[in-house]
Amino acid sequence: MEQMSRELQTAINAARAAGAITLEKLGELTEREIHTKESKDFVTEVDKRCEAAITAIIMENFPEDSLLSEEGTIRNGSSGRTWIVDPLDGTLNFIHSFPVFSISIALKNEQNDLLAGVVFQPLLEELFTAERGKGAYLNGRRISVSNRTDSNSFLIATGLPFKEYHYLEAYFGMLKEVIENSAGVRRAGSAAIDLAYTACGRFDGFWEFRLFPWDFAAGALLVREAGGSVTGFGGESDLFGQQSIIAGNAVTHPLLLDQAKRHFPA
């Protein structure tokens, strides 16, 4: 692994600090520590503690940078760079002690180029890292997207609708096609993990409708640095104007993109 930048080391330190908080509280949450943001969308005191820990570490090291975090921490800096943070991706899983959740931290510049990204699975001690132009890594070992080309062997990840239902018909239409053109579909409940697993070849592709930058920023860089492609549903390369994401290898990405364009026309 190449010498990492100070930015990536800071993201790693912040992710590990947040990961330690999640491990302290997994299975120990009380009802008073769980709050409803809106229908079927929750936040816990652990999310907030993780966000505070991550924010403190980043701001101590890069006080001139901006920060955008899922649970409301927004800081406007002067550098033109922005840290994008999901302090606990997979909150519902965490509430139910379902052991699939992660911490996601990314850094982008004014041109929306992703510069660094970390996805950390604390329960498995799996640290996915990437820097622009330097490749993607899992615990220090270089990773790449899968090289599978036979649709009968594809394992595809997705996220299921849980708040907005007006697009269910389109979603299930695409899901039917994906099922018919793959060996199986999985829904982990953490888009950051789905993208990290696509980057290391565990999944052959990923698609999800309605995501936010903190859901996909770090994972998108991982996939791209691992040799894959990530775009919006219309094929857009600048993800920050999009809310729907497709990721995959040289075969699965165009396959999923074609399906998305037909089922979710602009």
VOPAGU-2260 file (C-alpha; in pm, 1 decimal, decimal comma):
REM VOPAGU-2260
SITE   aa  ch    i         X         Y         Z
SITE  MET   A    0       0,0       0,0       0,0
SITE  GLU   A    1     129,6     344,9     -93,6
SITE  GLN   A    2     211,7     599,4     172,5
SITE  MET   A    3    -122,3     738,2     283,6
SITE  SER   A    4    -199,9    1107,0     305,0
SITE  ARG   A    5    -270,2    1293,3     626,0
SITE  GLU   A    6    -630,3    1324,3     508,8
SITE  LEU   A    7    -676,6     948,8     477,5
SITE  GLN   A    8    -507,3     882,4     811,2
SITE  THR   A    9    -739,7    1133,8     974,1
SITE  ALA   A   10   -1044,9     962,3     820,5
SITE  ILE   A   11    -919,9     625,7     946,8
SITE  ASN   A   12    -865,2     759,4    1298,0
SITE  ALA   A   13   -1213,3     912,4    1298,6
SITE  ALA   A   14   -1377,8     594,9    1168,9
SITE  ARG   A   15   -1203,5     380,7    1429,4
SITE  ALA   A   16   -1307,5     619,0    1708,0
SITE  ALA   A   17   -1670,1     595,6    1595,0
SITE  GLY   A   18   -1641,3     219,5    1554,4
SITE  ALA   A   19   -1532,4     183,6    1916,6
SITE  ILE   A   20   -1844,7     372,0    2025,9
SITE  THR   A   21   -2071,2     138,3    1827,9
SITE  LEU   A   22   -1911,4    -170,8    1980,4
SITE  GLU   A   23   -1962,7     -33,6    2331,4
SITE  LYS   A   24   -2335,6       8,9    2273,6
SITE  LEU   A   25   -2433,2    -274,7    2037,2
SITE  GLY   A   26   -2714,8    -467,8    2201,7
SITE  GLU   A   27   -2727,0    -217,9    2491,3
SITE  LEU   A   28   -2953,7      54,2    2348,7
SITE  THR   A   29   -3251,6     159,6    2555,6
SITE  GLU   A   30   -3575,0     296,6    2411,3
SITE  ARG   A   31   -3482,9     642,2    2541,6
SITE  GLU   A   32   -3173,5     637,3    2319,7
SITE  ILE   A   33   -3371,4     577,1    1999,3
SITE  HIS   A   34   -3547,8     869,1    1830,0
SITE  THR   A   35   -3767,6     897,3    1521,1
SITE  LYS   A   36   -3653,6    1153,1    1263,9
SITE  GLU   A   37   -3956,9    1084,0    1047,4
SITE  SER   A   38   -4172,4     781,0     972,8
SITE  LYS   A   39   -3955,8     466,3     962,3
SITE  ASP   A   40   -3634,7     670,2     982,8
SITE  PHE   A   41   -3445,3     656,6    1311,9
SITE  VAL   A   42   -3147,3     810,2    1484,8
SITE  THR   A   43   -2988,1     692,1    1808,0
SITE  GLU   A   44   -2766,3     849,4    2068,5
SITE  VAL   A   45   -2490,4     631,6    1921,7
SITE  ASP   A   46   -2527,7     802,0    1581,4
SITE  LYS   A   47   -2489,5    1137,2    1756,0
SITE  ARG   A   48   -2190,0    1031,4    1964,2
SITE  CYS   A   49   -2019,2     887,7    1656,6
SITE  GLU   A   50   -2085,0    1207,2    1462,5
SITE  ALA   A   51   -1941,8    1419,8    1743,3
SITE  ALA   A   52   -1627,6    1204,7    1764,9
SITE  ILE   A   53   -1570,7    1211,8    1388,7
SITE  THR   A   54   -1634,2    1585,8    1365,1
SITE  ALA   A   55   -1390,9    1662,0    1647,6
SITE  ILE   A   56   -1108,9    1462,4    1488,0
SITE  ILE   A   57   -1159,4    1607,1    1140,4
SITE  MET   A   58   -1194,3    1966,5    1258,6
SITE  GLU   A   59    -888,3    1937,9    1481,9
SITE  ASN   A   60    -679,1    1836,1    1181,6
SITE  PHE   A   61    -846,4    2037,4     904,3
SITE  PRO   A   62   -1028,1    2334,9    1058,6
SITE  GLU   A   63   -1060,2    2515,8     724,7
SITE  ASP   A   64   -1251,7    2232,6     556,2
SITE  SER   A   65   -1630,6    2206,9     533,2
SITE  LEU   A   66   -1827,0    1916,3     675,0
SITE  LEU   A   67   -2159,3    1756,6     581,2
SITE  SER   A   68   -2286,0    1480,2     808,1
SITE  GLU   A   69   -2611,2    1284,8     807,9
SITE  GLU   A   70   -2724,3    1377,7    1156,4
SITE  GLY   A   71   -2710,2    1749,7    1099,4
SITE  THR   A   72   -2354,0    1864,2    1159,7
SITE  ILE   A   73   -2277,0    2118,4     886,0
SITE  ARG   A   74   -1967,5    2336,2     888,8
SITE  ASN   A   75   -1877,4    2583,3     615,4
SITE  GLY   A   76   -1503,5    2617,0     573,2
SITE  SER   A   77   -1287,9    2826,0     343,6
SITE  SER   A   78   -1076,0    2557,8     177,1
SITE  GLY   A   79   -1326,3    2443,2     -85,8
SITE  ARG   A   80   -1303,8    2086,0      41,1
SITE  THR   A   81   -1588,3    1901,2     213,2
SITE  TRP   A   82   -1589,6    1597,7     438,8
SITE  ILE   A   83   -1900,3    1382,8     389,9
SITE  VAL   A   84   -1986,1    1164,0     687,7
SITE  ASP   A   85   -2231,7     890,3     771,8
SITE  PRO   A   86   -2149,3     824,4    1137,8
SITE  LEU   A   87   -2353,8     501,8    1147,0
SITE  ASP   A   88   -2476,1     361,2     817,5
SITE  GLY   A   89   -2727,9      91,0     896,1
SITE  THR   A   90   -2891,6     247,9    1200,3
SITE  LEU   A   91   -3198,4      23,0    1184,8
SITE  ASN   A   92   -2972,3    -282,0    1173,4
SITE  PHE   A   93   -2784,9    -146,7    1474,6
SITE  ILE   A   94   -3106,9     -87,0    1669,9
SITE  HIS   A   95   -3205,6    -449,7    1613,0
SITE  SER   A   96   -2852,1    -579,9    1684,6
SITE  PHE   A   97   -2837,1    -707,3    1327,7
SITE  PRO   A   98   -2460,3    -715,1    1276,2
SITE  VAL   A   99   -2434,5    -519,4     949,7
SITE  PHE   A  100   -2345,4    -152,7     990,7
SITE  SER   A  101   -2056,2      75,4     908,0
SITE  ILE   A  102   -1897,0     415,4     937,1
SITE  SER   A  103   -1846,4     606,1     611,3
SITE  ILE   A  104   -1619,6     909,4     566,3
SITE  ALA   A  105   -1521,5    1077,7     238,8
SITE  LEU   A  106   -1346,8    1395,3     126,8
SITE  LYS   A  107   -1423,8    1584,1    -195,0
SITE  ASN   A  108   -1300,7    1904,4    -354,9
SITE  GLU   A  109   -1489,7    2196,9    -509,7
SITE  GLN   A  110   -1508,2    2016,9    -844,1
SITE  ASN   A  111   -1681,9    1722,4    -671,8
SITE  ASP   A  112   -1379,5    1499,2    -722,0
SITE  LEU   A  113   -1362,5    1239,3    -446,4
SITE  LEU   A  114   -1017,5    1255,2    -288,2
SITE  ALA   A  115   -1027,0    1003,5      -3,4
SITE  GLY   A  116   -1272,2     756,3     141,3
SITE  VAL   A  117   -1307,3     511,7     429,6
SITE  VAL   A  118   -1574,7     252,9     505,3
SITE  PHE   A  119   -1521,7      73,7     835,2
SITE  GLN   A  120   -1706,8    -235,1     958,3
SITE  PRO   A  121   -1614,5    -239,8    1327,2
SITE  LEU   A  122   -1762,4    -581,0    1409,3
SITE  LEU   A  123   -1550,1    -751,3    1142,7
SITE  GLU   A  124   -1253,6    -514,9    1180,1
SITE  GLU   A  125   -1271,0    -453,5     805,3
SITE  LEU   A  126   -1125,7    -120,0     697,6
SITE  PHE   A  127   -1183,6     -23,8     334,1
SITE  THR   A  128    -975,4     272,3     217,0
SITE  ALA   A  129    -911,4     459,6    -105,8
SITE  GLU   A  130    -742,3     772,9    -232,8
SITE  ARG   A  131    -787,5     928,3    -573,0
SITE  GLY   A  132    -545,7     767,4    -818,9
SITE  LYS   A  133    -394,3     532,4    -559,8
SITE  GLY   A  134    -621,7     228,0    -567,3
SITE  ALA   A  135    -855,3      74,8    -311,0
SITE  TYR   A  136    -761,7    -143,2     -15,0
SITE  LEU   A  137    -909,2    -373,0     248,6
SITE  ASN   A  138    -698,6    -382,6     564,7
SITE  GLY   A  139    -398,4    -269,1     362,6
SITE  ARG   A  140    -433,3    -522,2      79,7
SITE  ARG   A  141    -526,2    -399,5    -266,2
SITE  ILE   A  142    -872,5    -494,2    -388,5
SITE  SER   A  143   -1049,2    -496,0    -724,2
SITE  VAL   A  144   -1400,1    -539,2    -853,3
SITE  SER   A  145   -1503,4    -885,5    -968,1
SITE  ASN   A  146   -1412,7   -1011,6   -1313,9
SITE  ARG   A  147   -1726,8   -1222,0   -1355,0
SITE  THR   A  148   -1895,8   -1191,8   -1693,8
SITE  ASP   A  149   -2160,6   -1465,6   -1678,3
SITE  SER   A  150   -2493,6   -1327,7   -1557,5
SITE  ASN   A  151   -2583,5   -1667,4   -1412,3
SITE  SER   A  152   -2309,6   -1614,9   -1152,3
SITE  PHE   A  153   -2374,5   -1250,7   -1058,4
SITE  LEU   A  154   -2454,3   -1156,9    -699,1
SITE  ILE   A  155   -2615,1    -812,6    -702,4
SITE  ALA   A  156   -2683,1    -582,9    -405,8
SITE  THR   A  157   -2963,7    -331,6    -369,7
SITE  GLY   A  158   -3161,0    -131,8    -116,7
SITE  LEU   A  159   -3535,0    -172,7     -68,3
SITE  PRO   A  160   -3777,7     120,9     -49,6
SITE  PHE   A  161   -3877,1     198,8     308,0
SITE  LYS   A  162   -4026,9     549,4     298,3
SITE  GLU   A  163   -4127,3     644,5     -55,6
SITE  TYR   A  164   -4369,1     407,7    -225,1
SITE  HIS   A  165   -4476,7     595,4    -535,7
SITE  TYR   A  166   -4195,5     433,1    -734,4
SITE  LEU   A  167   -4256,3      76,7    -615,3
SITE  GLU   A  168   -4388,1     -38,6    -952,4
SITE  ALA   A  169   -4074,5      83,7   -1130,6
SITE  TYR   A  170   -3851,9     -57,1    -857,6
SITE  PHE   A  171   -4002,8    -404,3    -864,6
SITE  GLY   A  172   -3999,7    -402,6   -1242,5
SITE  MET   A  173   -3623,4    -352,0   -1236,5
SITE  LEU   A  174   -3580,4    -595,3    -948,9
SITE  LYS   A  175   -3754,8    -864,3   -1153,7
SITE  GLU   A  176   -3508,1    -810,3   -1438,8
SITE  VAL   A  177   -3210,2    -813,9   -1202,1
SITE  ILE   A  178   -3331,0   -1140,8   -1048,9
SITE  GLU   A  179   -3372,2   -1294,0   -1394,8
SITE  ASN   A  180   -3021,7   -1180,8   -1495,5
SITE  SER   A  181   -2827,3   -1285,3   -1187,0
SITE  ALA   A  182   -2766,7   -1572,5    -949,8
SITE  GLY   A  183   -2908,9   -1376,2    -657,3
SITE  VAL   A  184   -2986,0   -1042,0    -495,6
SITE  ARG   A  185   -2889,5    -924,5    -147,1
SITE  ARG   A  186   -3007,0    -635,6      71,3
SITE  ALA   A  187   -2763,1    -565,0     355,1
SITE  GLY   A  188   -2914,7    -240,9     484,7
SITE  SER   A  189   -2599,1     -31,5     447,8
SITE  ALA   A  190   -2524,4     126,6     110,5
SITE  ALA   A  191   -2167,2     195,3     221,7
SITE  ILE   A  192   -2111,9    -176,0     282,7
SITE  ASP   A  193   -2282,5    -265,8     -46,5
SITE  LEU   A  194   -2039,5     -40,2    -232,4
SITE  ALA   A  195   -1736,4    -160,3     -35,4
SITE  TYR   A  196   -1832,2    -520,8    -110,4
SITE  THR   A  197   -1870,8    -432,5    -477,8
SITE  ALA   A  198   -1522,7    -280,2    -469,4
SITE  CYS   A  199   -1367,2    -600,3    -335,4
SITE  GLY   A  200   -1564,6    -835,5    -560,7
SITE  ARG   A  201   -1798,8    -987,6    -305,6
SITE  PHE   A  202   -2085,6    -827,9    -495,1
SITE  ASP   A  203   -2073,2    -797,4    -872,3
SITE  GLY   A  204   -2289,0    -485,5    -877,1
SITE  PHE   A  205   -2509,3    -254,0    -676,0
SITE  TRP   A  206   -2804,7     -27,0    -748,0
SITE  GLU   A  207   -3027,8     181,2    -527,5
SITE  PHE   A  208   -3288,5     450,0    -580,6
SITE  ARG   A  209   -3290,1     753,3    -347,9
SITE  LEU   A  210   -2960,0     785,5    -164,7
SITE  PHE   A  211   -2779,7    1081,5      -9,6
SITE  PRO   A  212   -2412,0    1182,9     -47,5
SITE  TRP   A  213   -2318,8    1040,8     292,7
SITE  ASP   A  214   -2459,3     704,1     183,9
SITE  PHE   A  215   -2244,7     666,5    -126,1
SITE  ALA   A  216   -1947,6     908,5    -129,5
SITE  ALA   A  217   -1679,4     689,8      29,3
SITE  GLY   A  218   -1809,3     370,8    -131,7
SITE  ALA   A  219   -1817,4     526,3    -477,0
SITE  LEU   A  220   -1449,5     615,8    -453,6
SITE  LEU   A  221   -1370,9     260,8    -339,1
SITE  VAL   A  222   -1543,9     111,0    -642,8
SITE  ARG   A  223   -1381,0     348,6    -887,9
SITE  GLU   A  224   -1033,8     298,6    -741,7
SITE  ALA   A  225   -1095,2     -78,4    -751,9
SITE  GLY   A  226   -1148,2     -60,7   -1128,1
SITE  GLY   A  227   -1526,5     -37,7   -1138,4
SITE  SER   A  228   -1776,2     221,3   -1251,8
SITE  VAL   A  229   -2024,5     427,3   -1049,6
SITE  THR   A  230   -2283,0     657,4   -1206,5
SITE  GLY   A  231   -2631,0     792,4   -1160,8
SITE  PHE   A  232   -2926,8     613,4   -1316,2
SITE  GLY   A  233   -2880,8     820,4   -1631,9
SITE  GLY   A  234   -2509,1     745,2   -1659,0
SITE  GLU   A  235   -2394,2    1068,4   -1493,8
SITE  SER   A  236   -2038,6    1056,4   -1356,8
SITE  ASP   A  237   -2085,6    1349,7   -1116,3
SITE  LEU   A  238   -2276,6    1174,6    -840,6
SITE  PHE   A  239   -2347,2    1480,0    -628,4
SITE  GLY   A  240   -2631,2    1593,7    -849,7
SITE  GLN   A  241   -2787,4    1246,8    -828,6
SITE  GLN   A  242   -2976,6    1047,8    -569,6
SITE  SER   A  243   -2978,4     710,3    -742,6
SITE  ILE   A  244   -2660,2     506,7    -788,8
SITE  ILE   A  245   -2537,8     215,4   -1001,6
SITE  ALA   A  246   -2201,0      47,2    -942,3
SITE  GLY   A  247   -2037,1    -255,4   -1096,7
SITE  ASN   A  248   -1771,0    -408,1   -1314,2
SITE  ALA   A  249   -1732,8    -379,8   -1691,4
SITE  VAL   A  250   -2031,6    -608,9   -1749,8
SITE  THR   A  251   -2267,9    -548,5   -1459,0
SITE  HIS   A  252   -2256,9    -169,5   -1464,1
SITE  PRO   A  253   -2380,4    -129,3   -1823,0
SITE  LEU   A  254   -2635,2    -407,2   -1767,8
SITE  LEU   A  255   -2780,2    -237,4   -1459,0
SITE  LEU   A  256   -2759,5     103,7   -1625,3
SITE  ASP   A  257   -2963,7     -15,0   -1922,9
SITE  GLN   A  258   -3226,1    -159,3   -1691,1
SITE  ALA   A  259   -3242,4     158,1   -1481,6
SITE  LYS   A  260   -3285,6     380,9   -1785,2
SITE  ARG   A  261   -3583,4     174,6   -1896,0
SITE  HIS   A  262   -3752,7     144,8   -1558,0
SITE  PHE   A  263   -3666,3     489,4   -1422,7
SITE  PRO   A  264   -3677,3     725,7   -1723,8
SITE  ALA   A  265   -3579,6    1082,6   -1645,4
